[in-house]
Each structure stands twice: as C-alpha cells, then as structure tokens.
C-alpha cells in the first residue's frame, strides 16, 4: 500500500510540473524555400546581445549582408532579432 501511495504521489508531482520544451515542424529545404518570402546567400556580419527593455530578457540582434537574392526580394542588409542569448 505504501509503495502504491508513493507511486501515486510521484505521478501526480510529475504531471503537475511544467514542461519546458520547444516543438518544431520538420521541413525540407524545398518546403522551407516554398514558404519563404525570399531566399538569399548572405554573410553574418555581427551580433549584439542586450536586454529587451520591455521584457527584461536577453535578445540577440544579428546583422546579415545579402550577397545574392535567389528568389523573392530582399534588402541589401537584414537584421534578425531572436529572443535569447548569453550576456557576459
């Protein structure tokens, strides 16, 4: 009986714990290309990591210089902002 109660308590504790995970749909390169507004060849020039003023979380801003546009339209310079990063 004690073993059953311990197992039940563990199961309830595990079910109550939040799951910290990311799920993503796998897409082939062809599928990604079809869903993209532009496909480019580019160089990553610089990255800056700072704290977002509103959310108080790290944010990474990356500058990308476009060398060639394969499909679609794109500016010569792109900036990508992503949540996350490591602050020193």
Sine and cosine of phi, psi and omega as CSV:
sin_phi,cos_phi,sin_psi,cos_psi,sin_omega,cos_omega
0.00,0.00,-0.68,0.74,0.00,-1.00
-0.89,0.45,-0.66,0.75,0.03,-1.00
-0.88,0.48,-0.67,0.75,0.02,-1.00
-0.89,0.46,-0.71,0.71,0.00,-1.00
-0.90,0.44,-0.65,0.76,0.04,-1.00
-0.90,0.44,-0.67,0.74,0.03,-1.00
-0.89,0.45,-0.67,0.74,0.02,-1.00
-0.90,0.45,-0.68,0.73,0.01,-1.00
-0.90,0.43,-0.65,0.76,0.03,-1.00
-0.90,0.44,-0.68,0.74,0.00,-1.00
-0.89,0.46,-0.68,0.73,0.02,-1.00
-0.92,0.40,-0.62,0.78,0.02,-1.00
-0.91,0.42,-0.69,0.73,0.01,-1.00
-0.90,0.43,-0.66,0.75,0.00,-1.00
-0.92,0.38,-0.48,0.88,-0.02,-1.00
-0.98,0.17,-0.43,0.90,-0.04,-1.00
-0.93,0.38,0.68,-0.74,0.03,-1.00
-0.94,0.34,0.53,-0.85,0.05,-1.00
-0.99,-0.16,0.85,-0.53,0.02,-1.00
-0.97,-0.25,1.00,-0.08,-0.07,-1.00
-0.52,-0.85,0.32,-0.95,0.07,-1.00
-0.86,-0.52,0.71,-0.71,0.10,-1.00
-0.90,-0.43,0.57,-0.82,0.00,-1.00
-0.59,-0.81,0.61,-0.79,0.04,-1.00
-0.99,0.14,0.79,-0.61,0.02,-1.00
-0.97,0.26,0.78,-0.63,0.07,-1.00
-0.82,-0.57,0.64,-0.76,0.09,-1.00
-0.95,0.32,0.20,-0.98,0.05,-1.00
-0.88,0.47,-0.60,0.80,0.02,-1.00
-0.90,0.43,-0.68,0.73,0.02,-1.00
-0.91,0.41,-0.66,0.75,0.04,-1.00
-0.88,0.48,-0.68,0.74,0.01,-1.00
-0.88,0.47,-0.69,0.72,-0.01,-1.00
-0.91,0.42,-0.55,0.84,-0.03,-1.00
-1.00,0.05,-0.15,0.99,-0.07,-1.00
-1.00,0.06,0.55,-0.84,0.09,-1.00
-0.98,0.21,-0.40,0.92,0.05,-1.00
-0.40,-0.92,0.52,-0.86,0.12,-0.99
-0.83,-0.55,0.80,-0.60,-0.09,-1.00
-0.73,-0.68,0.34,-0.94,0.25,-0.97
-0.97,-0.24,0.78,-0.62,-0.13,-0.99
-0.49,-0.87,0.25,-0.97,0.10,-1.00
-0.92,-0.38,0.70,-0.72,0.13,-0.99
-0.99,0.16,0.86,-0.50,-0.10,-0.99
-0.99,-0.11,-0.71,0.70,-0.02,-1.00
-0.37,-0.93,0.39,-0.92,0.08,-1.00
-0.74,-0.67,0.66,-0.75,0.08,-1.00
-0.79,-0.61,0.75,-0.67,0.03,-1.00
-0.92,-0.39,0.79,-0.61,0.01,-1.00
-0.61,-0.79,0.01,-1.00,0.04,-1.00
-0.99,-0.11,0.79,-0.61,0.01,-1.00
-0.91,0.42,0.77,-0.64,-0.10,-1.00
-0.90,0.44,-0.53,0.85,-0.03,-1.00
-1.00,0.04,-0.69,0.72,-0.12,-0.99
-1.00,-0.05,-0.22,0.98,0.00,-1.00
0.83,0.56,0.63,0.78,0.04,-1.00
-0.81,-0.59,0.44,-0.90,0.04,-1.00
-0.89,0.46,0.62,-0.79,0.07,-1.00
-0.69,-0.73,0.68,-0.74,-0.01,-1.00
-0.95,-0.30,0.82,-0.58,0.04,-1.00
-0.92,-0.38,0.85,-0.53,-0.08,-1.00
-0.89,-0.45,0.75,-0.66,0.07,-1.00
-0.99,-0.12,0.77,-0.64,0.00,-1.00
-0.81,-0.58,0.81,-0.59,0.06,-1.00
-0.99,-0.10,0.86,-0.51,-0.03,-1.00
-0.98,0.21,0.79,-0.62,0.05,-1.00
-1.00,-0.06,-0.70,0.72,-0.05,-1.00
-0.51,-0.86,0.66,-0.75,0.09,-1.00
-0.99,-0.12,0.87,-0.50,0.00,-1.00
-0.99,0.13,-0.78,0.62,0.08,-1.00
-0.65,-0.76,0.43,-0.90,0.01,-1.00
0.98,0.20,-0.34,-0.94,0.02,-1.00
-0.77,-0.64,0.62,-0.79,0.01,-1.00
-0.49,-0.87,0.54,-0.84,0.07,-1.00
-0.95,0.31,0.19,-0.98,0.00,-1.00
-0.93,0.37,-0.50,0.87,-0.01,-1.00
-0.79,-0.61,0.75,-0.66,0.05,-1.00
-0.91,-0.42,0.56,-0.83,0.14,-0.99
-0.84,-0.54,0.80,-0.59,0.01,-1.00
-0.91,-0.40,0.78,-0.63,0.05,-1.00
-0.92,-0.38,0.78,-0.63,-0.01,-1.00
-0.76,-0.65,0.66,-0.75,0.11,-0.99
-0.93,0.36,0.65,-0.76,0.03,-1.00
0.94,-0.33,0.18,-0.98,-0.03,-1.00
0.66,-0.75,0.22,-0.97,-0.01,-1.00
-0.92,-0.39,0.87,-0.50,0.03,-1.00
-1.00,-0.01,0.65,-0.76,0.02,-1.00
-1.00,0.09,0.00,0.00,0.00,0.00
